[in-house]
Amino acid sequence: MAYTYSHAHRVRYRECDPMGVVYHTHYLDYFEVARTEALRHAGVRYRDLEANGIIMPVVHVEVDYHGPAHYDDPLVVNAHFTQMPTVRVPIDYTVYREGDDDALVTGHTTLCFTDAEARRPTSPPEAVHEAFAPLLEE
């Protein structure tokens, strides 16, 4: 029971530090793009959640660096969902160089469905469960 979404990204020059490797904080951006696109692919759009008074702040982040990525490297960023979203949404990430099986970066984020006005955790809308149910059964 898992849903994995793969997002392609080519390293841009501005993402590299003076040592010629991707600066470490850019991986959080890569995670965000993969996560947003994974949710969109599942049928869950941040814009729709926000229109209904729900936001999803990141409440926890972990990143482990195993190898460098360089300018113009074609990367694949996998966002991996292993459970039905509840109040908290744990997501695992793996970043690979395209065509290579060795993980360059692994990571994890936890997001929290939050009532935008009250700023308190809340349950996700039923539409989120409906969107994820078939993906997690595959």
N, C-alpha and C positions, 0 to 999 in steps of 0.2 A: 504494500500500500504506500505508494509514493508518486509524486509528480515532480519531474525535473524539466526545467525550461533552459535551453541553451541560447545564449546571446553572443553574437560575433562582435568583436571590437578590434580595430587596428590601432596600435599605440601611436599617438601623435607626438610630435617633437616637443610640444609644450608640456607634456606629461613627464618628461625625463629630467632628472637632476644633473648636476655637473659631472657626475660619475658615469652618465650615459645609461642609467637604468630608470625604470618607472619609479617616481617618487612614491613612497609608501602610502600616503594619504589618498592617492588616486584610486587605489583598490576599493576604498569605500564608495567612491563615485561609480565604479564598475558594478559593485554590488547593488547600488541603488537602481541603476539602469536595468540590470537583469531582473531585479525584484519587481520593478514597475512594469516591465514588459511581460514578465511571467503572470502577474495579476491581470494585466490587460488581456493576455491570451486566454486566461481562465474566464474572462468575462467580468472582472472586477476592476473598475476604474476609480482611481483616487478622486477624480473630479466628481463622480457620482456620490461617493461616500461623503465628501465635503459638503455637497449640496444637501445632504441629509443630516448634516450636523455631526459627522463622525470624522475624526482625524486619526492618523496612525503614526505616532512618534516612535522612533527607535529608542528602546529602553536598555538595550544591551548590545555590545559589539565585541567580537573576538576576531583577531586576524593572526595567522601564522604564515610566515614567509619562508618558502623552501628553495626558491631560485629566482633569479632576476628575469624581467622582461625588458626588452630594449625597443628603441624607436623603430617603428614600422613593423614590429612583430604582429602577426595576426593571432589574436587571442580568442578563446572560447570561455565564456563565463557561465557556469551552470548554477542556477538557483534551484535548490532541492527542498521540497516541502514533504515532510514525512507524516504529518498528521493534519486532521481537519482543523482549520483555524477556529480558535475559541477567543476568549478575551485577549490572550497572548498568541502571537504568531511566530513560532521559531522557524528560521530559514537557514539552511547550510549552503555554502558556496564553495566552488572549486574553480580555479582559474588555470587553464592549460594554454600552452602554445599550440596553435592549430596543427594537427597531425602528430602530436606528441602525447604520450600517456602520462608523463610525469607532471604532477601538480606543481605549479609555481607558487600558488597561494591557496590556502584554505581559510575559511572563515565562517562566522555565524553571526546572525543578528536576531534579535527578538523585538518585534513590534507589538504595540498594544492598541487595540481598538479603544478609542477615547471619545467621550462626549465632548464636543468642541466648546460648548457653553459652560458646562459644569467642570470641565477639566478632570473628569473622573473616568476610570476604566468602565467599559460597557461591553455588552455582548455584540458580536457582529450581526448585521442584518441577515435575515434568512436567505437572501439572494446570494450571499457569500457561500453558505453551506451548499446551496443548490448548484453553484458554479463549480465548487471543488469536489463534490461527491463523485461525479463520473471520472474525474482526473485521478483521484486517489484510489479508485477501484481498479484502474488499468494495470 
